[in-house]
Amino acid sequence: MTRSSTKTSIPATSKVVRVEPRADATQLLSFDGGEQGMFDVSPYFDKGIFTGLGDPNYLGQARPFFGTVGWPHGQDFSADTLSLEGQPVGETVL
């Protein structure tokens, strides 16, 4: 018996409608097409404008922002980044 997983991606045209920050620096994102995905913010903690996201209190202030995810001081992730690096919730395992 062979097991394989089929990774589907979140379409870059999907718009974020809900953000649920998690204690482990991931965020559960809900999209307008009904998809959900997890996005790990931690790889960005030491990168330029994103360094402030290392503060758990600030990281928790994430909100939907023009269809993507944004924070009060102007940090945001593009729809392409969320699509390419996000992990869909509920991957199909055959």
N, C-alpha and C positions, 0 to 999 in steps of 0.2 A: 504494500500500500504506500503510495507516494503522497506526501503532503506538500502543498504549495500554497503560497498566499498571493493573491492578486491585489496589488496596491493600486487603489484608485486615487486620483488626486482631486483636490478641491479646485473646481474651475476658477481661474483668475478673475472671471467676470462675476463671481458670487460676491455679494456684499455682506460684511459682518453686521449682524443685527444685535448680537449679545456677546458680552465678554465675561467669563467667570475666571478671575485670577485664582491660581492655586498656590499653596505654600511651597511647592517644589519648583517654582519659577516657570511652570507651564501655565498655559491659559486654554480653557475650553472655549472654543469659538462656535457660535451658531450663525449660520448663513441664511440669506433670504430664500434659498432654494430648498431649505430643510436639512442641508448637510451640517455635520458637526466635525470639528477637527481640534487636535491638540497642537499647540505651538509652544516650543521651548525657547524662552527669551534668554536663558543663561549664557549662551555662546556670545551674546552681544554686550555683556556687562563691562567688558574692557575695551569697547570700541567707540571712540569719539563721543558723539552726542548721546549715545546710549548708556554711558557709565552711570548715570543717575538711576537707571533701572535696577541696579544692584541693591538699592534700599528697598526692603520688602514693603514698607509703608507706601512708598511712591509707586512701586511696581503694581500694587493693588489698586491704584487709581486709574487703571486702563479702562477705556470706554470705546464704543464704536465711534469712528471718526471718518466721515465721508466714505463709508463702505469698508473701511479697514480698521485697524486698532491704533489708538493714539493716547497720549498722556498730556497733562496740563502744560508742560514746558516745551511742547512742540515735537517730541519724538513720535514717530509713527513707523509702521511697517507697510510696505506696498502690498497690493493684492498679489503681485507676482511672488514676492517673498513668502507670503502666507501659503500660497498654492504650492510652491516648490519645496518648502521646508516643513510645512505643516503635515501632520499625520491624521488622516481621516479616522474618525471613531467608528468602530465596527467593521474593520477590514474583513473581507470574505476569506475564509480558510476552506480550501477544498480537500 
